[in-house]
Amino acid sequence: MTDPDAVPDTFTIKLLPGDGRHGLQVDATNPVCTVIKDILPKGAIDNWNQNKPDHKVKKLDRIVEVNGIKGPAIDIAKALRIRHWSLNNVTPCQSHSVNSI
């Protein structure tokens, strides 16, 4: 039997200041999760996707943790403003507004 609370396809991305801006547009209006609305070209995540084809970050993926910060989506979005971070990324969650960081 599968655990309904298990988090599928979770992976961690670690970026350093030299990696540049993350290049994500996120939706932080959903209280449950922060949703990736777009991945901008030439950002650190776009570069990650080119170098890690087996663990690509995709539109509508959700971010569940940044630098140890979990919880409300707005807190995760604020943590993304830091120049270096460790991001736990998961498969899609439903939400529709865009907040660009």
ABEGO torsion letter per residue (X at the ends): XBBAABBBGBBBBBBBAAAEBAGBBBBAABAABBBBABBBBGBAAAAAAAABAABBBBBGBBBABBGGBBEBAAAAAAAAABABBBBBBBBBBBBABBBBX
